[in-house]
Amino acid sequence: MDAKTKRFIALDETCGAHNYHPLPVVISRGRGIFVWDVEGKRYFDMLSAYSALNQGHCHPKIAAAAKKQMGRLTLTSRAFHNDVMGGFLKKVCAVSGQDMALPMNSGAEAVETAIKAMRLWGYRKKGIAEGQAEIIVCEGNFHGRTTTIVGFSSDPDSYSGFGPATPGFKSVPYGSAEALAAAVTPNTCGFLVEPIQGEAGVKIPPPGYLKEVRRVCSENNVLFCADEIQTGLGRTGRMFCVDHEGVKPDLIVMGKALSGGYYPISAVAGRREVMGLFKPGTHGSTFGGNPLASAIGLASLNVLAREKLAERSAMMGEHFKKRLGNLQHPDIKEVRGRGLLLALEMNRPVRRLCESLMAKGLLAKDTHENTVRFAPPLVITKAQVDAAAAIIASALREF
Ligand SMILES: *Cc1c(COP(=O)(O)O)cnc(C)c1O
């Protein structure tokens, strides 16, 4: 680590709150699947900003759309219409197969929006008594960092010290549709679930789970809300992870890669019967749906389609998983994943493995102590997967 790197890190540690524990690398440039640090060293980016960079770093088509929009109009607020948002939301509805969308900024805000939508539907349509609506969530969930969302987290790092929790949430084991069915009451308005739990360490539910969830929700007049912020937009080898089981949720929450890595953009897309319940003044965001965000979001979705990134994710993911499956080490517990959302679980903490990968030019992050997630930008080539797998093999030999 040279003096420059040390200076940047010291600056962060002095002036920034310590709510992250980053690897000791200071990045100053990115392109495609690669980033370069301030010392000029190149790294494979195997985190993709938690899947916000599916299109790769600094995609030129998205940059061009952003630059063009920046010279024309960037923000109006929703007090007026703008000539970009409608086209963006039309595309969001088209890719998700939904009727209406509501644009926000961060993922957590979109989850909050979905929570409000489900409660509103519970009161206005299902006839639940005011203040009594319940939402069912899953153990091990990660839906963001706002006070309401961390209040129904089962991870003490997320919730402890931040109570009291918002009432109206109930937790069931992930992957069990029977547990969901047993938890439903007449006051249940919605079920909020990740099709794969990314932050929990790439936890994949048993096959058929999402189909069963759809059935339980339909039979009980409960909204099925899929949080596809991390799994959506091609990450798991389909446009949305729910597409693997051919199910259509009532609400889909998206974020992360909707930004193309440029600018925070999120959205909730859903059925008209639900999204249509929002009336003027009931919800909003100063920046949500602004023209710059809309132009970037539209370009990001166009790049996913034009470059067939979901298909590419399926193909490259299969190849990568095979390469990871061939790794030899006595402490390997499991290799799992879907598309390019992959994980290597070991029998002991992997922070040191991540540090060794970093030294060899590959950035990946430990999740929950023993698991390393490998989720490169979806533009990765087969030769690049092979090169990354060779680095991982070499780091494992020394681990
Ligand atoms: C990242 C993430 C969020 C939160 O998104 P932010 O943009 O960080 O607020 C919510 N849900 C899932 C599944 C995520 O991976």
The ligand as an SDF file (V2000), in Angstrom:
LIG
                    3D

 15 15  0  0  0  0  0  0  0  0999 V2000
  -29.4610   -3.5500   -1.9060 C   0  0  0  0  0  0  0  0  0  0  0  0
  -30.7990   -4.0880   -1.5890 C   0  0  0  0  0  0  0  0  0  0  0  0
  -31.8060   -3.2600   -1.0610 C   0  0  0  0  0  0  0  0  0  0  0  0
  -31.5720   -1.8310   -0.6560 C   0  0  0  0  0  0  0  0  0  0  0  0
  -31.1630   -1.0040   -1.7020 O   0  0  0  0  0  0  0  0  0  0  0  0
  -30.4770    0.4100   -1.3650 P   0  0  0  0  0  0  0  0  0  0  0  0
  -30.3370    1.0560   -2.7110 O   0  0  0  0  0  0  0  0  0  0  0  0
  -29.1430    0.0830   -0.7480 O   0  0  0  0  0  0  0  0  0  0  0  0
  -31.3600    1.1310   -0.4500 O   0  0  0  0  0  0  0  0  0  0  0  0
  -33.0520   -3.8320   -0.8500 C   0  0  0  0  0  0  0  0  0  0  0  0
  -33.2990   -5.1050   -1.1470 N   0  0  0  0  0  0  0  0  0  0  0  0
  -32.3580   -5.9350   -1.6600 C   0  0  0  0  0  0  0  0  0  0  0  0
  -32.7010   -7.3450   -1.9790 C   0  0  0  0  0  0  0  0  0  0  0  0
  -31.0610   -5.4620   -1.8770 C   0  0  0  0  0  0  0  0  0  0  0  0
  -30.1170   -6.2830   -2.3330 O   0  0  0  0  0  0  0  0  0  0  0  0
  1  2  1  0
  2  3  1  0
  2 14  2  0
  3  4  1  0
  3 10  2  0
  4  5  1  0
  5  6  1  0
  6  7  2  0
  6  8  1  0
  6  9  1  0
 10 11  1  0
 11 12  2  0
 12 13  1  0
 12 14  1  0
 14 15  1  0
M  END
$$$$
